[in-house]
Amino acid sequence: MNIDDVKESEIKGDKLETIFKRQLELIEKYHVIEKANGLLITEDVPVDLDSAKGQQRLKDFAWRVTEELGEAMNCLKNKPWKQTQMETDKEHFVEEIADAFHFFIELCILIGLDAESLTNIYLKKSEVNKFRQRSQY
């Protein structure tokens, strides 16, 4: 099964909050599996940012994001020096980006961010970036 086999869901309410809620449901299901297989570094959600185990779990999820982005990049086969350009498997590329997003949202949850706090931080950082562009920082 892949994303082509699933009908689009109608989202009622805030879309980002819905994404966070669904990812939290996945965390709860995979938590049991990871614990049973001895793969759960720490059970804390959010993790203790000051502990070695908490930091290791965050690094693990950061690498999961990176791995999925790498898989997406593997779909991009065209090189400037190639004489023949290849058609990109766009569906596979987008699915890998969605996988990276899943792990990114889980990383946010693991550090205690919810949809509202992530949005607020994003908007604040956006204002900083706009200021830097205006001031030629």
C-alpha positions as CSV (number, residue, x, y, z in Angstrom):
1,M,0.0,0.0,0.0
2,N,1.2,3.5,-0.7
3,I,-0.3,7.0,-0.7
4,D,-2.0,6.4,-4.0
5,D,-4.2,3.8,-2.3
6,V,-5.6,6.3,0.3
7,K,-8.3,8.8,-0.2
8,E,-7.7,12.3,0.9
9,S,-9.0,13.0,4.4
10,E,-11.2,16.0,5.0
11,I,-9.6,17.9,8.0
12,K,-11.9,19.7,10.3
13,G,-10.1,22.3,12.4
14,D,-6.5,23.2,12.4
15,K,-4.5,21.1,10.0
16,L,-1.2,21.3,11.9
17,E,-2.9,20.3,15.1
18,T,-4.4,17.3,13.3
19,I,-0.9,16.3,12.1
20,F,0.5,16.6,15.6
21,K,-2.4,14.5,17.0
22,R,-2.0,11.8,14.4
23,Q,1.8,11.7,15.0
24,L,1.2,11.4,18.8
25,E,-1.0,8.4,18.1
26,L,1.8,6.8,16.1
27,I,4.3,7.5,18.9
28,E,2.0,5.7,21.3
29,K,1.8,2.6,19.0
30,Y,5.4,2.5,18.1
31,H,6.5,3.1,21.7
32,V,5.2,-0.3,22.7
33,I,7.0,-2.0,19.7
34,E,10.3,-0.1,20.3
35,K,10.2,-1.0,24.0
36,A,9.5,-4.7,23.3
37,N,12.5,-4.8,21.0
38,G,14.9,-3.0,23.3
39,L,15.1,0.0,21.0
40,L,13.5,2.6,23.3
41,I,16.3,4.8,24.6
42,T,14.0,6.6,27.1
43,E,10.3,6.5,27.7
44,D,10.0,10.2,28.4
45,V,7.8,12.3,26.1
46,P,8.9,15.0,26.1
47,V,12.4,13.9,26.7
48,D,14.7,15.4,29.3
49,L,16.8,17.7,27.1
50,D,19.6,17.6,29.7
51,S,20.0,13.9,29.9
52,A,22.2,11.7,27.7
53,K,19.4,9.3,26.9
54,G,17.1,12.2,26.0
55,Q,19.7,13.7,23.7
56,Q,20.4,10.3,22.1
57,R,16.7,9.8,21.3
58,L,16.6,13.3,19.7
59,K,19.7,12.5,17.7
60,D,18.1,9.3,16.6
61,F,15.0,11.1,15.3
62,A,17.1,13.8,13.7
63,W,18.9,11.1,11.8
64,R,15.6,9.6,10.8
65,V,14.6,12.9,9.3
66,T,18.0,13.1,7.5
67,E,17.7,9.6,6.2
68,E,14.2,10.2,4.7
69,L,15.5,13.4,3.1
70,G,18.4,11.4,1.6
71,E,15.9,8.9,0.2
72,A,14.0,11.8,-1.4
73,M,17.3,13.1,-2.9
74,N,17.9,9.7,-4.4
75,C,14.8,10.3,-6.5
76,L,16.6,13.3,-8.1
77,K,18.7,11.6,-10.7
78,N,19.4,14.5,-13.2
79,K,22.9,15.9,-13.1
80,P,24.2,19.1,-14.9
81,W,26.8,17.1,-16.8
82,K,24.4,14.4,-18.1
83,Q,23.4,14.5,-21.7
84,T,20.1,12.8,-21.2
85,Q,17.7,13.9,-18.5
86,M,15.5,11.4,-16.6
87,E,11.9,11.8,-15.6
88,T,11.6,12.1,-11.8
89,D,9.4,9.7,-9.8
90,K,7.5,12.6,-8.3
91,E,5.2,10.5,-6.2
92,H,8.1,8.6,-4.6
93,F,9.9,11.9,-4.0
94,V,6.9,13.5,-2.3
95,E,6.3,10.4,-0.2
96,E,9.9,10.5,1.1
97,I,9.4,14.2,2.0
98,A,6.2,13.2,3.9
99,D,8.2,10.5,5.7
100,A,10.8,13.2,6.7
101,F,7.9,15.4,7.9
102,H,6.5,12.6,10.0
103,F,9.8,12.2,11.8
104,F,10.2,16.0,12.1
105,I,6.8,16.3,13.8
106,E,7.8,13.4,16.1
107,L,11.0,15.2,16.9
108,C,9.0,18.3,17.8
109,I,6.7,16.3,20.1
110,L,9.7,14.7,21.7
111,I,11.1,18.1,22.7
112,G,7.7,19.3,24.0
113,L,6.6,21.4,21.0
114,D,3.0,21.3,20.0
115,A,1.4,22.7,16.8
116,E,0.8,26.1,18.4
117,S,4.3,26.5,19.9
118,L,5.9,25.4,16.6
119,T,3.8,27.9,14.7
120,N,4.7,30.7,17.1
121,I,8.4,29.9,17.0
122,Y,8.3,29.6,13.2
123,L,6.6,33.0,12.8
124,K,9.0,34.7,15.2
125,K,12.0,33.2,13.3
126,S,10.4,34.4,10.1
127,E,10.3,38.0,11.4
128,V,14.0,37.7,12.4
129,N,14.8,36.5,8.8
130,K,12.8,39.3,7.3
131,F,14.6,41.9,9.5
132,R,18.0,40.3,8.4
133,Q,17.1,40.6,4.8
134,R,16.0,44.2,5.1
135,S,19.1,45.2,7.1
136,Q,21.4,43.2,4.8
137,Y,22.6,41.2,7.8
